[in-house]
């Protein structure tokens, strides 16, 4: 399983890092805490984008 940093997730999703933190804290985007930083499973990012795309259109 590959994990992405918050900055990498923001780049993939084309949003700000703050938006990623909001998604993580709200529980919409699962993440694991490593020390003081979060890591998001790559699969979770793709699943979130797929569900967001399906919700819109």
ChimeraX commands (.cxc) that place a marker at each C-alpha (Angstrom):
marker #1 position 0.00,0.00,0.00 radius 0.5
marker #1 position 1.37,3.40,-0.98 radius 0.5
marker #1 position 0.84,6.43,1.22 radius 0.5
marker #1 position 0.82,10.05,0.07 radius 0.5
marker #1 position 1.65,13.18,2.02 radius 0.5
marker #1 position -0.91,15.94,2.41 radius 0.5
marker #1 position 0.99,18.02,-0.17 radius 0.5
marker #1 position 0.96,15.14,-2.66 radius 0.5
marker #1 position -2.78,14.59,-2.13 radius 0.5
marker #1 position -3.40,18.30,-2.67 radius 0.5
marker #1 position -1.47,18.18,-5.94 radius 0.5
marker #1 position -3.37,15.12,-7.18 radius 0.5
marker #1 position -6.74,16.60,-6.24 radius 0.5
marker #1 position -5.73,20.12,-7.36 radius 0.5
marker #1 position -6.84,21.68,-4.09 radius 0.5
marker #1 position -5.02,23.40,-1.24 radius 0.5
marker #1 position -3.37,21.56,1.61 radius 0.5
marker #1 position -5.93,23.12,3.96 radius 0.5
marker #1 position -8.74,21.48,1.98 radius 0.5
marker #1 position -7.04,18.11,2.38 radius 0.5
marker #1 position -6.70,18.68,6.13 radius 0.5
marker #1 position -10.42,19.54,6.31 radius 0.5
marker #1 position -11.32,16.32,4.47 radius 0.5
marker #1 position -9.10,14.30,6.80 radius 0.5
marker #1 position -10.46,15.89,9.98 radius 0.5
marker #1 position -14.08,15.51,8.84 radius 0.5
marker #1 position -13.51,11.83,8.11 radius 0.5
marker #1 position -14.31,12.11,4.41 radius 0.5
marker #1 position -10.75,11.13,3.53 radius 0.5
marker #1 position -9.18,8.39,5.67 radius 0.5
marker #1 position -5.64,9.04,6.86 radius 0.5
marker #1 position -3.09,7.61,9.24 radius 0.5
marker #1 position -1.03,9.71,11.58 radius 0.5
marker #1 position 2.73,9.22,11.58 radius 0.5
marker #1 position 4.21,11.39,14.29 radius 0.5
marker #1 position 2.89,14.88,13.65 radius 0.5
marker #1 position 2.02,14.35,9.99 radius 0.5
marker #1 position -0.77,12.60,8.13 radius 0.5
marker #1 position -0.40,10.05,5.37 radius 0.5
marker #1 position -3.30,9.18,3.10 radius 0.5
marker #1 position -3.54,5.82,1.31 radius 0.5
marker #1 position -3.30,6.39,-2.44 radius 0.5
marker #1 position -6.33,4.13,-2.99 radius 0.5
marker #1 position -8.42,6.35,-0.67 radius 0.5
marker #1 position -7.61,9.42,-2.77 radius 0.5
marker #1 position -8.68,7.69,-5.98 radius 0.5
marker #1 position -11.84,6.33,-4.33 radius 0.5
marker #1 position -12.74,9.78,-3.05 radius 0.5
marker #1 position -12.23,11.38,-6.47 radius 0.5
marker #1 position -14.25,8.64,-8.16 radius 0.5
marker #1 position -17.16,9.06,-5.73 radius 0.5
marker #1 position -17.03,12.87,-6.04 radius 0.5
marker #1 position -17.08,12.56,-9.84 radius 0.5
marker #1 position -20.05,10.18,-9.72 radius 0.5
marker #1 position -21.96,12.47,-7.33 radius 0.5
marker #1 position -21.62,15.41,-9.70 radius 0.5
marker #1 position -22.46,13.81,-12.95 radius 0.5
marker link #1:1,2 radius 0.2
marker link #1:2,3 radius 0.2
marker link #1:3,4 radius 0.2
marker link #1:4,5 radius 0.2
marker link #1:5,6 radius 0.2
marker link #1:6,7 radius 0.2
marker link #1:7,8 radius 0.2
marker link #1:8,9 radius 0.2
marker link #1:9,10 radius 0.2
marker link #1:10,11 radius 0.2
marker link #1:11,12 radius 0.2
marker link #1:12,13 radius 0.2
marker link #1:13,14 radius 0.2
marker link #1:14,15 radius 0.2
marker link #1:15,16 radius 0.2
marker link #1:16,17 radius 0.2
marker link #1:17,18 radius 0.2
marker link #1:18,19 radius 0.2
marker link #1:19,20 radius 0.2
marker link #1:20,21 radius 0.2
marker link #1:21,22 radius 0.2
marker link #1:22,23 radius 0.2
marker link #1:23,24 radius 0.2
marker link #1:24,25 radius 0.2
marker link #1:25,26 radius 0.2
marker link #1:26,27 radius 0.2
marker link #1:27,28 radius 0.2
marker link #1:28,29 radius 0.2
marker link #1:29,30 radius 0.2
marker link #1:30,31 radius 0.2
marker link #1:31,32 radius 0.2
marker link #1:32,33 radius 0.2
marker link #1:33,34 radius 0.2
marker link #1:34,35 radius 0.2
marker link #1:35,36 radius 0.2
marker link #1:36,37 radius 0.2
marker link #1:37,38 radius 0.2
marker link #1:38,39 radius 0.2
marker link #1:39,40 radius 0.2
marker link #1:40,41 radius 0.2
marker link #1:41,42 radius 0.2
marker link #1:42,43 radius 0.2
marker link #1:43,44 radius 0.2
marker link #1:44,45 radius 0.2
marker link #1:45,46 radius 0.2
marker link #1:46,47 radius 0.2
marker link #1:47,48 radius 0.2
marker link #1:48,49 radius 0.2
marker link #1:49,50 radius 0.2
marker link #1:50,51 radius 0.2
marker link #1:51,52 radius 0.2
marker link #1:52,53 radius 0.2
marker link #1:53,54 radius 0.2
marker link #1:54,55 radius 0.2
marker link #1:55,56 radius 0.2
marker link #1:56,57 radius 0.2
view
